[in-house]
Amino acid sequence: MSGRSVVDLAAQHILGHLTNGRPLFVALQGPQGSGKSYLAAKLQTNLESSPHSLGVAVLSIDDLYLPHDALAKLAQSDNLLWKGRGLPGTHDVALGIDILKALKSGRCQIELPRFDKSLHNGEGDRLPLDGTGIVIYQPPPLDIVILEGWFVGFSSIPKDEVYVRWHGVWNDEREKLGLTEAELGTLANVEDVNEQLKSYEEIWQFFDVFIQLKAIPPASATLSKYAVVYDWRLQQEHNMMAMNGGKGMNDAAVISFVTLAAQKT
């Protein structure tokens, strides 16, 4: 097993669940910068190629972000965690549900949404549905639908549990990362995001298979388990900017982005 690639292992897992009741909905979750989009693209190529020759659609939770104007309006709220995209509350959940329903029907013509993270100095914006994106034509029905995202499959937790984690495990991680409370928002901010997460659970109900990418825990107990995520996400942003002429977030914005997301993780 050690000699097999992650793509091969994930593809085998998906194929093992494929039945006549198609499409099979696959959720792919992992930390920011862990390679979810890369793995999803490789899985699509693998599964669409011979000998499988399957119909595969890939969607990212990031492509469901609210348009820039709506994100900017949300950022004016008192919640620090909504000052930028990323956390529950910054997506168009209804759009996601409509798309998945259409893909599940086996009879639709639908263009998948796209969000360009390089626009507006890295704040990003949704691109118009003008036929220039990926358009899915059914029939024939798709065989597999893959949704990837860093909090795909996450469920809300009771308010008292949010309190316990805020003052316990997350306080420990905050100290390991050397962060101040001012950089993290308030307990009330986290409670608001947790409440918003409930609406996403209708999306998760579509999925039959769940694949998770996990980081190897740090060797030292003094290091935060989130430390490696900062490195991954910075590498991801640098790679994107190298390919698009330098458009994207600066390092400070990326670090803030990861910090806010880490609280929900």
N, C-alpha and C positions, 0 to 999 in steps of 0.2 A: 504493500500500500504506500510506503514512503516514497517509492519511485514514481508515483502517479501525480500529475499536476492537479491543482485545485479545480481547474476547468473540467478535467476528466471526471473527478470525483463528484463535482456538483451536477454535471450532465448525467452521470449514472444514477444519481439520487433522483433527479427529475424524471428520467425515463422510467424508473422503477415505479413511479406513481401515475404514469400516463395510462388512461383508460379511454373507453369509448365516449365517456361523458366529458367531451372537450368544449371549450378550452380548459386546460389545467392552469390554475392561477398560482404563481410562484412569488413569494415575498423574499427579498434579499436585504438583510440588515447588517450593518457594520459601522464602526466609528468613522468620523469624517476623515477623508484621505486614505482610507484603508484599501481602496481599489474596487469599490462596489460597481461603479459605472464601467470600469475596465472589465471586470468579471462578467457583468451582464452582457456587454458587447461580444465578448469571446464566447459566451454561452449561446448567444443568438447565432453567431457564425457556425459554431459546432453543430447545433441542432438543426440548422437550416441546410447544412451540407449533407452529402451522401455519406453513409447509408441511411441517415435518418430522414432527411428531406422534409422537415416539419415547418409549419407556418408559425412564426414567433414574432410577437410584438413586445417591445421593451419601453417601459415608462419609468421616469424618475419622479419621486415625490417633489424634487426641486422644480420640475416643470409645472407643478400646480401652484407655485407661488402666486400671490396676488399681484396684479399689475403695479408698476412703480408708484403711481399716484396713490393707490390704496395702501401700499406699504408705507409711504411717506406720511399719510394721514394717521395710520396706526402708530407710527413712531412718535407722534405728538402726544400720545397718552402718557400717563404717569408711570407706566410699566417699563423699566429699563430693559427688560428682556425682549421687548418688541421695538427697540430702537433700530433694529435691522432684521433682515429676513433670517429664517432658520428654524425657529421654534414653533410648536403648535400654536395656531392663531394667525400665522402668516401665510396660510395656504387657502386656496379656494376648494374647500372640501366638497361642495356640491358639484363642482366641475369634475372632480375625481370620480365621484360616484356615478355621474352621468356617463363618463367615458367607459368605466368598467362595466356598467350595465349594457352599453352598446356593444362592447367587445364580447361580452358573455352571450349576447343574443344570437350571434352567428350570422346576423343579417344587418349589415350597416355599411355606410361609407362615412368614415370619420377621420379628420386630421388630428393627430396627436399634438397637444400643446407643447410649446418650447419656451424656455426662459433663458435669456442671454445674461449671464452673470457679469459680463464685462461692461455692460452699458451703465451710464450715469456714474462714472468713476467707481465702478465695482458694486454699486447698489443693485444693479440689474433691472431688467424689465421683461415682461412677457412679450414675445413676438406675435405679430398678427397671424390669424388663421387665414392665410391667403393662398393656400395650395402649394406653397413652396416647402412645406415640411413633409413629414411622413404621413401619407394617407393610407388608411387601412380599408381595403375593399372586401366585404363578405357578402354572399358566399364566394368561395368555400370558406367555412369557418376556420378560425385560427386553432392551432393545436395547443399553444402555450402563450401565456401572458406573464411577463416578469415585471414586477414593480420593485425598484430599489430605493433605499433611503436610510438615513442614519437612525431614525426612530420608528421605522416601519415595524408594526407589531406591538409597539409600546401601548400599555393600558394605563389609565389614570389610577391613582391610589387614594385611599381614604385621607381626609384632611389631617387626621391625627398622625398618620404615618408620614405625611409630608413634614410635619413638625419634628418628628423624631429624627428623620434623616437630615433635615436642615441643621439641627443642633448636634447631630452625631457624625455619621460617615462623611457628609459633605463638608462639615466644619473641619474635619481631619484632612480631607483632600485640599481644601482651601489653604490650610496652613502649609501643607507640603509644597503647594504651588507658589506660595509667597504672595497670595492675593489678598486684597482688603475687601471688606464687606461692601464698600462703595462701588467696587468693580462688578459686583455680583447681583445687584438688586436686593430686594427685600424678600422676606418670607411671604408676604402678601403677593408679590410679583410671581413667585413660584407657584403659589396656590392658584392664581389666575390662569397660568399656563397649563397647570394640571387639569383645571376645569375645562379648558379648551380642548384638551386631548380626548375628552369623551366623544366629541363629534367625529374623530378619525376612526373610531372603533367600528363604524359602519363600513368603512373602506376595508379594514382588516378582515371582516367577515367573508369577503369574496375569496380569500386565499386558502388553497389546499395544501401547499408545501411551504415550509419556512426554512431558509438557509441563513445562517449567521456567521459572520466573520469576526473573530475575537482576537484581540491583541494578546501577546504573551505577557504575563504579569511581570513587573519590574523585579530585578534580582534583589534589590534592597527595599526594605520596608519603609525607608525614609523617603522614597520616591513616590510620586503620585502615579496612579495607573493611567492618568490622562496625559502625562508628560509626552509620550510618544505621539499622541494625536496632534499636538501642536506642530511637531516636526513634519508629520504626514501632510497636514493641511497646508502648511507653508510651501512644501514641495509641489503640491497640487496647484496652488495659485501661481507659483513661479513658472511652472510648465505652461499653464494656460496663457500667461502674459508673454512668454517667449514665442508663442505661436500666433498671438493676435496683435502684435505690435505694442505690447506694454499696457493694455487695458485691463484693469482689475483692481483689487484691494491692495493697499500697502501692508507691510508686515504687521503694523500695530492694529490695523483693522481686522486682519485675519486672526490675530491672537485674541482680540476682543470677541470675535465671532465664535471661536472655539470655546472660550471661557463661559459664555452665556449658554451655549449648547450643552456643555458638560454638566450643568446643574440638572438638566432633565434626564441625562443618562444615568 
